[in-house]
């Protein structure tokens, strides 16, 4: 007798045990089971400050969550290249993701004219550990974890 497992669909970084109607996901429906999908990064800069904060809290991915492609690693690289700042603080809490995107983010940070400080706020695994090593200054909390590269 074979056991059949329920189908799984990957949404953001969480598995859902039942199939979900894709049309309802885009509309935010499906009885509240599906939340709005968000990008894995957020870049914040106050116009009155020379410091920007980049938060990588999620899986680093090469594909976009939206059809416009505005939330992929490619977009993050483009935003970093256009960023005018003297200092960039990169906060990381990620299990990793697409290694080629991690390398692109690493190289973009290393080539940026700003002073880069990388801060491990939780996990920096796999591709995120590559990004973590891009800092001119590297900080990790006692309760944080970085995978060796």
matplotlib code that plots the C-alpha trace (Angstrom):
import matplotlib.pyplot as plt

x = [0.0, 1.5, 1.1, 0.1, 1.4, -0.6, 0.7, 2.8, 3.2, 6.0, 4.8, 7.4, 9.3, 6.5, 4.9, 1.2, -0.3, -3.1, -3.1, -4.1, -5.8, -3.2, -5.8, -6.9, -3.3, -2.9, -6.1, -5.1, -8.0, -8.2, -9.9, -7.1, -4.7, -2.4, -0.8, 0.6, 3.9, 6.8, 10.3, 13.3, 14.9, 14.1, 16.4, 15.9, 17.6, 16.6, 17.2, 18.9, 21.4, 24.5, 23.6, 21.4, 20.1, 19.5, 17.5, 17.8, 15.2, 14.2, 15.3, 17.5, 15.9, 16.5, 12.8, 10.3, 7.2, 5.3, 5.1, 6.8, 10.0, 10.5, 11.3, 14.2, 17.9, 18.5, 16.4, 18.3, 21.6, 20.2, 19.0, 22.4, 24.2, 22.0, 22.3, 24.2, 25.4, 28.6, 27.6, 25.5, 24.4, 23.4, 21.2, 20.9, 18.5, 18.3, 18.7, 20.2, 18.9, 20.1, 24.0, 24.4, 22.2, 24.2, 27.4, 25.9, 24.9, 28.3, 30.2, 27.9, 28.5, 32.2, 32.4, 30.2, 32.0, 30.3, 31.6, 29.8, 28.9, 27.2, 25.3, 24.0, 20.7, 19.9, 21.0, 23.3, 23.4, 24.3, 24.0, 23.3, 26.7, 28.4, 26.6, 27.6, 31.3, 31.0, 31.3, 34.2, 33.1, 31.4, 29.2, 27.5, 25.6, 26.2, 22.9, 23.3, 24.6, 26.7, 27.6, 31.3, 32.2]
y = [0.0, 3.3, 6.4, 9.6, 12.9, 16.0, 18.4, 21.3, 24.7, 27.1, 30.6, 33.0, 30.8, 28.7, 25.5, 25.2, 21.7, 22.1, 23.5, 27.2, 28.8, 31.1, 33.7, 34.1, 34.6, 37.5, 39.1, 38.3, 35.8, 32.1, 32.6, 34.5, 31.6, 33.5, 36.8, 39.3, 38.0, 40.3, 40.6, 39.3, 42.7, 46.2, 49.2, 52.2, 55.6, 58.8, 61.7, 63.7, 61.0, 59.6, 56.1, 53.5, 50.3, 47.1, 44.4, 40.9, 38.9, 36.0, 33.7, 35.3, 34.5, 35.1, 35.0, 37.7, 37.2, 39.5, 39.4, 42.8, 41.3, 44.2, 42.0, 39.8, 40.0, 41.8, 44.7, 44.8, 45.0, 47.9, 49.8, 49.4, 50.7, 53.8, 54.4, 57.5, 56.9, 57.0, 54.1, 51.0, 48.8, 45.3, 43.4, 39.7, 37.0, 34.5, 30.8, 31.7, 31.0, 31.4, 31.4, 33.3, 36.1, 36.1, 36.4, 39.3, 41.1, 40.4, 41.9, 44.9, 45.6, 45.2, 47.5, 50.2, 53.3, 53.3, 51.8, 48.5, 47.1, 43.6, 42.6, 39.1, 39.6, 35.9, 33.4, 34.0, 30.6, 29.5, 32.4, 34.8, 33.9, 35.1, 38.4, 38.6, 38.4, 41.6, 43.9, 46.2, 45.7, 42.5, 42.1, 39.0, 38.7, 36.0, 34.3, 34.6, 32.0, 32.2, 29.3, 29.0, 29.7]
z = [0.0, -1.1, 1.0, -0.8, 0.5, 0.0, -2.7, -1.5, -3.0, -2.0, -1.1, 0.0, 2.5, 3.9, 2.8, 2.6, 2.8, 0.2, -3.4, -3.6, -6.5, -8.1, -9.2, -5.6, -4.4, -6.7, -5.3, -1.7, -1.3, -0.4, 2.9, 4.6, 4.2, 1.9, 2.9, 0.5, -0.8, 0.0, -1.4, 0.5, 0.9, 1.9, 1.2, 3.5, 3.3, 5.0, 2.6, 5.4, 6.3, 4.6, 5.9, 4.2, 5.7, 3.7, 5.3, 3.8, 5.8, 3.6, 0.9, -1.8, -5.1, -8.8, -9.7, -8.9, -6.7, -9.1, -12.9, -13.2, -11.9, -9.4, -6.5, -7.7, -6.7, -10.0, -8.7, -5.5, -7.4, -9.6, -6.5, -4.8, -7.9, -7.9, -4.1, -3.0, 0.6, 2.5, 4.7, 4.1, 7.0, 5.7, 8.2, 7.4, 8.7, 5.9, 5.2, 1.9, -1.5, -5.1, -4.9, -8.2, -6.8, -3.6, -5.5, -7.5, -4.3, -2.8, -5.8, -5.9, -2.2, -2.6, -5.6, -3.9, -2.8, 0.6, 3.8, 4.2, 7.6, 7.5, 10.6, 11.2, 13.0, 13.1, 10.4, 7.5, 5.7, 2.2, -0.2, 2.7, 4.2, 0.9, 1.2, 4.9, 3.9, 1.7, 4.7, 5.4, 9.0, 10.0, 13.1, 14.5, 17.7, 20.3, 19.5, 15.7, 13.3, 10.2, 8.0, 7.2, 3.6]

ax = plt.figure().add_subplot(projection="3d")
ax.plot(x, y, z, "-o")
ax.set_aspect("equal")
plt.show()
